[in-house]
Amino acid sequence: MPPTACARPASTLLNQAVLLRGVNDTLSAQIALSEALGDSGVLPYYLHLLDHVRGASHFLVPDNQAQELVGRLLTRLPGYGTQAGARDRRRTRQGSGQRKPGA
């Protein structure tokens, strides 16, 4: 697939994805994503761990499993073809289903 108009040679598109249990939490799913992104001219960038929000616990991937997955990706793909694991550590206000400060 040719790069889109936004992905002209003078620009770099970066992908940020969220790791979701049962959706993209396998080595094969992440390799397929990275390869599809590369084929489209997009660089994998961050693989975010899901925030602890009400109603989404069924999608949570344990931190140790996420770390293992990213480590295994680094053995299968070049560094520029892998996403770095990331978690948002900013404090959020209580309410609206978001994690409590200090949680």
C-alpha positions, -999 to +999 in steps of 0.1 A: +000+000+000+015+034-009+019+060+018-010+084+022-008+121+013+000+127+050+031+104+048+051+123+022+088+116+023+093+149+043+071+137+072+072+108+096+041+091+109+043+074+142+017+049+156+006+047+192-015+016+200-031+003+232-024-032+244-057-050+249-062-085+264-078-108+238-074-083+210-037-076+203-018-092+233+000-119+214+033-120+197+018-128+163-007-099+166+020-074+174+043-087+147+015-084+122+007-048+134+044-038+131+048-053+097+015-037+084+026-003+098+060-006+081+044-016+048+023+016+051+052+039+059+043+043+095+068+037+124+056+018+154+061+041+184+044+034+217+024+004+229+004+019+257-007-002+287-044+004+294-052+029+321-071+014+351-105+028+343-139+015+353-155-009+329-123-019+311-107-044+334-115-072+310-090-056+286-061-052+311-029-070+304-007-076+334+025-055+334+048-085+335+030-100+305+033-067+286+070-065+294+076-101+283+057-094+250+078-063+243+110-082+251+100-110+227+092-085+200+127-071+202+141-106+195+119-109+163+119-074+148+145-047+143+144-020+170+128+006+147+100-019+140+090-024+176+068-002+198+081+008+232+059-002+261+044+029+279+021+036+308+006+070+316+017+078+351+000+112+354-024+117+383-060+119+373-089+135+392-113+111+410-145+104+393-155+099+357-143+063+359-106+073+360-080+058+383-077+074+417-046+094+426-019+072+440-035+040+425 
